[in-house]
Amino acid sequence: QVQLVESGGGLVQAGGSLRLSCLASGRTLSRYAMGWFRQAPGKEREFVAAIRWSAGSTYYADSVKGRFTISRDNAKNTVYLQMNSLKAEDTAVYYCAANSRISSWSLVVVSQYDYWGQGTQVTVSS
């Protein structure tokens, strides 16, 4: 069992930055890949970024490459999403999730994740 708690959301102007945090608890976290997803009103949940806990390899959606950075702090059991140059279209509820599967393709698929946090709202004003 893995528990995930997100924090760090808020209201920011376009061009600004926010850092989201995801505190993870549970056993054998090193077995998991951690992902960030987002869901805007009326839209499906979409992949943003992922990181393998042990190897540190990262993956990004094209829409956020060069602007967002995912990282993890093993000592704190925390995954971060640094979001820079924010745009109005980044407005959404952001979710942290844990994936126990090995294949890289599974990292971008919502249904392949085993555990989810409650989400944190990010609002970017234009």
C-alpha positions in Angstrom: 0.0 0.0 0.0 1.2 3.5 -0.9 -0.2 6.8 0.3 0.3 10.0 -1.6 -0.3 13.5 -0.5 0.2 16.5 -2.8 0.8 20.1 -1.9 2.0 23.3 -3.4 -0.8 24.3 -5.7 -2.2 27.8 -5.8 -2.9 30.8 -8.0 -0.1 32.3 -10.1 0.1 34.7 -12.9 1.1 33.6 -16.4 4.9 33.4 -16.7 5.2 32.6 -13.0 6.4 29.4 -11.3 5.1 26.9 -8.7 6.6 23.8 -7.2 4.3 20.9 -6.4 5.3 18.3 -3.8 4.1 14.7 -3.4 4.9 13.0 -0.1 4.8 9.2 -0.4 4.6 6.7 2.3 4.5 2.9 2.2 6.9 0.1 1.7 9.3 -0.5 -1.1 8.9 2.8 -2.8 12.0 2.1 -4.9 9.9 -0.4 -6.9 7.6 2.4 -8.2 7.7 5.0 -10.9 6.0 8.2 -9.8 3.9 10.3 -12.2 2.2 13.7 -12.3 -1.1 14.0 -14.1 -3.5 16.9 -14.5 -7.2 17.3 -15.2 -8.8 20.5 -16.4 -12.6 21.0 -16.1 -14.4 19.1 -18.8 -11.3 17.3 -20.0 -9.7 13.9 -19.4 -6.9 13.4 -17.0 -3.6 13.7 -18.9 0.0 12.7 -18.4 2.4 15.5 -17.4 5.7 13.8 -16.2 7.1 10.7 -14.6 10.2 9.6 -12.8 11.5 6.1 -11.9 12.2 6.2 -8.1 15.3 4.1 -8.2 17.0 5.0 -11.5 15.8 8.6 -11.7 15.0 8.5 -15.4 12.4 11.0 -16.4 9.6 11.4 -18.9 7.6 14.4 -20.0 4.6 15.3 -22.1 5.5 17.4 -25.1 3.4 20.2 -23.8 5.5 20.7 -20.7 9.0 19.8 -22.0 11.5 22.6 -21.2 9.1 24.2 -18.7 8.5 21.5 -16.1 11.0 19.4 -14.2 10.2 16.3 -12.1 12.6 15.2 -9.4 12.7 13.2 -6.2 14.3 13.3 -2.8 14.8 9.8 -1.6 15.6 10.8 1.9 12.3 12.7 2.2 10.2 10.2 0.1 9.0 13.2 -1.9 8.6 13.8 -5.6 8.5 17.4 -6.9 7.2 19.0 -10.0 8.8 22.4 -10.7 6.7 24.3 -13.1 8.1 27.4 -14.8 6.8 29.7 -17.5 3.3 28.8 -16.6 0.5 29.3 -19.1 -3.3 29.7 -18.6 -3.7 26.3 -20.3 -1.7 24.7 -17.4 -4.7 25.4 -15.1 -5.9 22.1 -13.7 -6.0 19.8 -10.7 -2.7 18.1 -10.5 -2.4 14.5 -9.2 0.5 12.5 -8.1 0.4 8.7 -8.8 2.5 5.6 -8.3 3.1 2.9 -10.9 4.5 -0.5 -10.2 4.9 -1.6 -13.8 8.2 -1.9 -15.6 7.3 -0.9 -19.2 7.9 2.7 -20.2 4.7 2.9 -22.2 2.7 2.4 -19.0 4.0 5.6 -17.5 1.8 7.8 -19.7 -1.4 5.8 -19.2 -3.8 6.7 -16.4 -5.1 3.2 -15.9 -1.7 1.8 -15.4 -1.2 3.6 -12.1 -1.9 1.8 -8.8 -2.2 4.6 -6.3 -3.3 8.3 -6.5 -3.2 11.3 -4.3 -6.2 13.6 -3.7 -4.9 16.3 -6.1 -3.9 20.0 -5.8 -5.4 22.9 -7.7 -3.2 25.0 -9.9 -4.7 28.1 -11.4 -2.8 30.3 -13.9 -4.3 33.7 -14.6 -3.6 35.4 -17.9 
